[in-house]
Amino acid sequence: MAMNRIQFQPGLSLPAFQAQIGGVMHNAVTCFVAYSYNFCRPVRTLRIKNETGGRKKRTPVMAAGLSGHIWPTYEWISYPTRPCMST
């Protein structure tokens, strides 16, 4: 399996190298924000009433029934994942 590595090439200008890095970082940060939002951040509009009359906080993943708790960021980051299947 070939790994995409970003390496500074002698003929490549610094702004071009930064743009190459920037695209990879943008994708990584976008995925991090999207997935951490779904697992780690309770959403006000998804709250439900509990037995005592209060409101229970829920994340989008909890509302979908995929998880039973709000994940702390350290738990979400350390959770083992399966490798992506490339086509």
C-alpha positions in Angstrom: 0.0 0.0 0.0 1.5 3.3 -1.0 1.5 6.1 1.5 1.2 9.7 0.3 4.1 11.6 1.9 4.6 15.2 1.5 8.3 16.1 1.1 9.9 19.4 0.3 11.3 19.2 -3.1 14.4 21.4 -3.9 12.7 23.0 -7.0 9.5 23.7 -5.2 8.9 27.2 -3.9 8.0 27.6 -0.2 4.5 29.0 -1.0 3.8 26.0 -3.2 5.0 23.6 -0.4 2.8 25.5 2.1 -0.2 25.1 -0.2 0.5 21.4 -0.5 0.6 21.1 3.3 -2.4 23.4 3.7 -4.7 21.1 1.7 -3.8 18.1 3.8 -4.2 20.0 7.1 -7.5 21.5 6.0 -8.9 18.0 5.3 -7.6 16.7 8.6 -9.0 19.6 10.6 -12.4 19.5 8.8 -12.7 15.8 9.6 -11.7 16.4 13.3 -14.2 19.1 13.7 -17.1 17.3 12.0 -16.6 14.0 13.9 -15.8 15.6 17.3 -19.0 17.7 16.9 -21.1 14.5 16.4 -19.5 12.6 19.3 -18.3 15.1 21.8 -20.6 18.1 21.8 -24.1 18.1 23.2 -26.6 20.0 21.0 -29.2 22.1 22.7 -32.0 21.2 20.3 -31.5 17.5 20.9 -32.1 17.6 24.6 -34.8 15.3 26.0 -36.7 15.4 29.3 -35.5 12.9 31.9 -37.4 11.3 34.8 -36.8 14.2 37.3 -38.1 16.8 34.9 -34.7 18.1 33.9 -33.2 17.9 30.5 -30.7 15.3 29.4 -27.9 16.5 27.1 -27.4 14.5 23.8 -25.0 14.6 20.9 -26.1 13.8 17.3 -24.7 10.3 17.7 -26.7 9.7 20.8 -29.9 11.0 19.0 -29.2 8.5 16.2 -28.9 5.7 18.8 -25.3 4.9 18.0 -23.9 5.7 21.4 -25.2 5.9 24.9 -22.9 8.7 26.3 -21.2 11.9 25.4 -17.6 11.1 24.5 -14.8 13.1 26.1 -12.4 14.2 23.4 -9.5 12.1 24.8 -11.8 9.0 24.6 -12.8 9.8 21.0 -9.2 10.4 19.9 -7.9 7.2 21.5 -10.6 5.0 20.2 -9.1 2.4 17.7 -10.4 2.7 14.2 -10.5 0.4 11.3 -8.3 1.2 8.3 -10.1 2.8 5.4 -10.8 0.6 2.4 -9.5 2.2 -0.7 -11.1 1.4 -4.1 
